[in-house]
């Protein structure tokens, strides 16, 4: 992971959802100043079905590109020094697999808040930080992304060995 002062390019995503509150919050002077303190100079923001208009802007000295959708977010994630995302499982895993520092913003308007459960678990594992739109500015001011750990690599051999042991025990008991 990178140190605090190297987060020049930030990538934000809301996935295929609509998260207008995050779109609004990210563009506030307070949050943009907090991002600038981390070194942010450019934000690429995938806004999904938001009411906000795609385009190029500059606010608080930060260049911002808003777009709705692309076939793949891989290139935007690859170029980013920091990823800020909604708490959708696909977006979280994609950022973590790209080994990017990740801050997840929980959409509190969702009825079934499985996103909070996912974010809490990945936070307890040391893989990401999470917050809400209300706490985004404070979180950006206080987190140290260098403390995050990469997502553990899958170990398919462990699963295969487990299956072998289950089938061996079952065959022996017949």
WOCORJO-V128038 format. One record per residue. N is the residue number from 1. RES is the residue in three letters. SS is DSSP state (helix for helix, strand for strand, loop for the rest). PSI is psi in whole degrees, -180 to 180 (NA if undefined). OMEGA is omega in degrees with one decimal (* if undefined). Layout:
# WOCORJO-V128038
n=N res=RES ss=SS psi=PSI omega=OMEGA
n=N res=RES ss=SS psi=PSI omega=OMEGA
This chain:
# WOCORJO-V128038
n=1 res=UNK ss=loop psi=161 omega=-177.0
n=2 res=UNK ss=loop psi=163 omega=175.0
n=3 res=UNK ss=loop psi=167 omega=-172.7
n=4 res=UNK ss=helix psi=-38 omega=-171.0
n=5 res=UNK ss=helix psi=6 omega=-174.5
n=6 res=UNK ss=helix psi=14 omega=-175.5
n=7 res=UNK ss=loop psi=66 omega=-175.8
n=8 res=UNK ss=loop psi=-38 omega=-177.2
n=9 res=UNK ss=strand psi=119 omega=178.4
n=10 res=UNK ss=strand psi=140 omega=174.6
n=11 res=UNK ss=strand psi=130 omega=177.4
n=12 res=UNK ss=strand psi=144 omega=178.0
n=13 res=UNK ss=strand psi=142 omega=171.2
n=14 res=UNK ss=loop psi=8 omega=179.7
n=15 res=UNK ss=loop psi=-142 omega=-178.3
n=16 res=UNK ss=loop psi=4 omega=-175.8
n=17 res=UNK ss=loop psi=-171 omega=174.1
n=18 res=UNK ss=loop psi=122 omega=-178.5
n=19 res=UNK ss=loop psi=68 omega=-176.4
n=20 res=UNK ss=helix psi=-35 omega=-178.8
n=21 res=UNK ss=helix psi=-41 omega=177.2
n=22 res=UNK ss=helix psi=-41 omega=178.5
n=23 res=UNK ss=helix psi=-41 omega=179.7
n=24 res=UNK ss=helix psi=-47 omega=-174.8
n=25 res=UNK ss=helix psi=-44 omega=-177.7
n=26 res=UNK ss=helix psi=-31 omega=-174.6
n=27 res=UNK ss=loop psi=7 omega=177.1
n=28 res=UNK ss=loop psi=149 omega=179.2
n=29 res=UNK ss=helix psi=-37 omega=-177.4
n=30 res=UNK ss=helix psi=-46 omega=-179.6
n=31 res=UNK ss=helix psi=-41 omega=177.8
n=32 res=UNK ss=helix psi=-38 omega=177.0
n=33 res=UNK ss=helix psi=-39 omega=177.8
n=34 res=UNK ss=helix psi=-41 omega=177.1
n=35 res=UNK ss=helix psi=-40 omega=178.2
n=36 res=UNK ss=helix psi=-36 omega=177.8
n=37 res=UNK ss=helix psi=-28 omega=176.1
n=38 res=UNK ss=loop psi=-5 omega=179.9
n=39 res=UNK ss=loop psi=3 omega=-175.6
n=40 res=UNK ss=loop psi=127 omega=175.7
n=41 res=UNK ss=loop psi=-25 omega=-178.0
n=42 res=UNK ss=strand psi=139 omega=174.8
n=43 res=UNK ss=strand psi=126 omega=169.8
n=44 res=UNK ss=strand psi=123 omega=-170.0
n=45 res=UNK ss=strand psi=113 omega=175.0
n=46 res=UNK ss=strand psi=110 omega=-169.2
n=47 res=UNK ss=loop psi=0 omega=176.8
n=48 res=UNK ss=loop psi=-134 omega=-177.7
n=49 res=UNK ss=loop psi=23 omega=-179.0
n=50 res=UNK ss=loop psi=159 omega=174.3
n=51 res=UNK ss=loop psi=-13 omega=-178.4
n=52 res=UNK ss=loop psi=152 omega=-178.2
n=53 res=UNK ss=loop psi=131 omega=173.4
n=54 res=UNK ss=loop psi=154 omega=178.3
n=55 res=UNK ss=strand psi=-173 omega=-180.0
n=56 res=UNK ss=strand psi=134 omega=-177.5
n=57 res=UNK ss=strand psi=167 omega=167.6
n=58 res=UNK ss=strand psi=125 omega=178.8
n=59 res=UNK ss=strand psi=136 omega=178.1
n=60 res=UNK ss=loop psi=31 omega=179.3
n=61 res=UNK ss=loop psi=12 omega=178.7
n=62 res=UNK ss=strand psi=130 omega=176.1
n=63 res=UNK ss=strand psi=132 omega=-176.1
n=64 res=UNK ss=strand psi=128 omega=172.8
n=65 res=UNK ss=strand psi=124 omega=176.4
n=66 res=UNK ss=strand psi=132 omega=173.7
n=67 res=UNK ss=strand psi=159 omega=-177.1
n=68 res=UNK ss=loop psi=-64 omega=-174.3
n=69 res=UNK ss=loop psi=156 omega=169.5
n=70 res=UNK ss=loop psi=162 omega=176.6
n=71 res=UNK ss=loop psi=-34 omega=-178.4
n=72 res=UNK ss=loop psi=144 omega=176.8
n=73 res=UNK ss=loop psi=0 omega=-174.5
n=74 res=UNK ss=helix psi=-45 omega=-177.8
n=75 res=UNK ss=helix psi=-42 omega=177.9
n=76 res=UNK ss=helix psi=-40 omega=178.1
n=77 res=UNK ss=helix psi=-40 omega=-179.3
n=78 res=UNK ss=helix psi=-41 omega=-178.4
n=79 res=UNK ss=helix psi=-21 omega=-173.8
n=80 res=UNK ss=loop psi=147 omega=171.9
n=81 res=UNK ss=loop psi=-22 omega=-179.2
n=82 res=UNK ss=strand psi=138 omega=176.7
n=83 res=UNK ss=strand psi=132 omega=172.4
n=84 res=UNK ss=strand psi=129 omega=-170.8
n=85 res=UNK ss=strand psi=158 omega=164.6
n=86 res=UNK ss=strand psi=174 omega=-173.3
n=87 res=UNK ss=loop psi=26 omega=175.6
n=88 res=UNK ss=loop psi=139 omega=-175.9
n=89 res=UNK ss=helix psi=-45 omega=-177.8
n=90 res=UNK ss=helix psi=-46 omega=-179.4
n=91 res=UNK ss=helix psi=-43 omega=179.2
n=92 res=UNK ss=helix psi=-49 omega=-177.3
n=93 res=UNK ss=helix psi=-38 omega=179.2
n=94 res=UNK ss=helix psi=-43 omega=179.0
n=95 res=UNK ss=helix psi=-42 omega=-179.0
n=96 res=UNK ss=helix psi=-38 omega=176.9
n=97 res=UNK ss=helix psi=-27 omega=176.3
n=98 res=UNK ss=loop psi=1 omega=178.9
n=99 res=UNK ss=loop psi=44 omega=179.3
n=100 res=UNK ss=loop psi=142 omega=172.4
n=101 res=UNK ss=strand psi=137 omega=-171.2
n=102 res=UNK ss=strand psi=129 omega=170.7
n=103 res=UNK ss=strand psi=121 omega=-179.1
n=104 res=UNK ss=strand psi=133 omega=177.0
n=105 res=UNK ss=strand psi=117 omega=-177.1
n=106 res=UNK ss=strand psi=133 omega=174.3
n=107 res=UNK ss=loop psi=100 omega=-175.8
n=108 res=UNK ss=loop psi=-10 omega=179.5
n=109 res=UNK ss=loop psi=-11 omega=179.9
n=110 res=UNK ss=loop psi=139 omega=-177.8
n=111 res=UNK ss=loop psi=-58 omega=-179.3
n=112 res=UNK ss=loop psi=102 omega=-170.7
n=113 res=UNK ss=loop psi=60 omega=174.2
n=114 res=UNK ss=helix psi=-22 omega=178.7
n=115 res=UNK ss=helix psi=-39 omega=179.6
n=116 res=UNK ss=helix psi=-41 omega=179.8
n=117 res=UNK ss=helix psi=-45 omega=178.8
n=118 res=UNK ss=helix psi=-48 omega=-178.6
n=119 res=UNK ss=helix psi=-43 omega=179.3
n=120 res=UNK ss=helix psi=-44 omega=-178.5
n=121 res=UNK ss=helix psi=-45 omega=179.8
n=122 res=UNK ss=helix psi=-29 omega=175.6
n=123 res=UNK ss=helix psi=-44 omega=178.8
n=124 res=UNK ss=helix psi=-29 omega=177.3
n=125 res=UNK ss=loop psi=-4 omega=178.3
n=126 res=UNK ss=loop psi=19 omega=-175.9
n=127 res=UNK ss=loop psi=-23 omega=-177.3
n=128 res=UNK ss=loop psi=167 omega=168.4
n=129 res=UNK ss=strand psi=157 omega=175.5
n=130 res=UNK ss=strand psi=159 omega=-180.0
n=131 res=UNK ss=strand psi=-175 omega=171.7
n=132 res=UNK ss=strand psi=173 omega=177.0
n=133 res=UNK ss=helix psi=-36 omega=-179.9
n=134 res=UNK ss=helix psi=-29 omega=-176.3
n=135 res=UNK ss=helix psi=7 omega=-176.1
n=136 res=UNK ss=helix psi=-49 omega=-178.2
n=137 res=UNK ss=helix psi=-50 omega=-179.6
n=138 res=UNK ss=helix psi=-39 omega=179.8
n=139 res=UNK ss=helix psi=-46 omega=178.8
n=140 res=UNK ss=helix psi=-32 omega=-179.0
n=141 res=UNK ss=helix psi=-25 omega=-169.7
n=142 res=UNK ss=helix psi=-21 omega=-174.9
n=143 res=UNK ss=loop psi=154 omega=174.5
n=144 res=UNK ss=loop psi=99 omega=-175.2
n=145 res=UNK ss=helix psi=-18 omega=-179.7
n=146 res=UNK ss=helix psi=-14 omega=178.4
n=147 res=UNK ss=helix psi=-12 omega=-177.1
n=148 res=UNK ss=loop psi=149 omega=178.3
n=149 res=UNK ss=loop psi=146 omega=175.1
n=150 res=UNK ss=loop psi=154 omega=175.9
n=151 res=UNK ss=loop psi=134 omega=179.2
n=152 res=UNK ss=loop psi=138 omega=178.2
n=153 res=UNK ss=loop psi=143 omega=177.9
n=154 res=UNK ss=loop psi=147 omega=178.9
n=155 res=UNK ss=loop psi=81 omega=-177.5
n=156 res=UNK ss=helix psi=-29 omega=178.9
n=157 res=UNK ss=helix psi=-35 omega=178.1
n=158 res=UNK ss=helix psi=-43 omega=179.7
n=159 res=UNK ss=helix psi=-42 omega=179.2
n=160 res=UNK ss=helix psi=-44 omega=177.8
n=161 res=UNK ss=helix psi=-40 omega=178.2
n=162 res=UNK ss=helix psi=-47 omega=179.1
n=163 res=UNK ss=helix psi=-42 omega=177.4
n=164 res=UNK ss=helix psi=-43 omega=-178.8
n=165 res=UNK ss=helix psi=-38 omega=179.0
n=166 res=UNK ss=helix psi=-47 omega=-178.2
n=167 res=UNK ss=helix psi=-35 omega=178.1
n=168 res=UNK ss=helix psi=-45 omega=178.5
n=169 res=UNK ss=helix psi=-42 omega=179.6
n=170 res=UNK ss=helix psi=-40 omega=179.6
n=171 res=UNK ss=helix psi=-33 omega=178.8
n=172 res=UNK ss=helix psi=-30 omega=-176.8
n=173 res=UNK ss=loop psi=-4 omega=-178.8
n=174 res=UNK ss=loop psi=NA omega=*
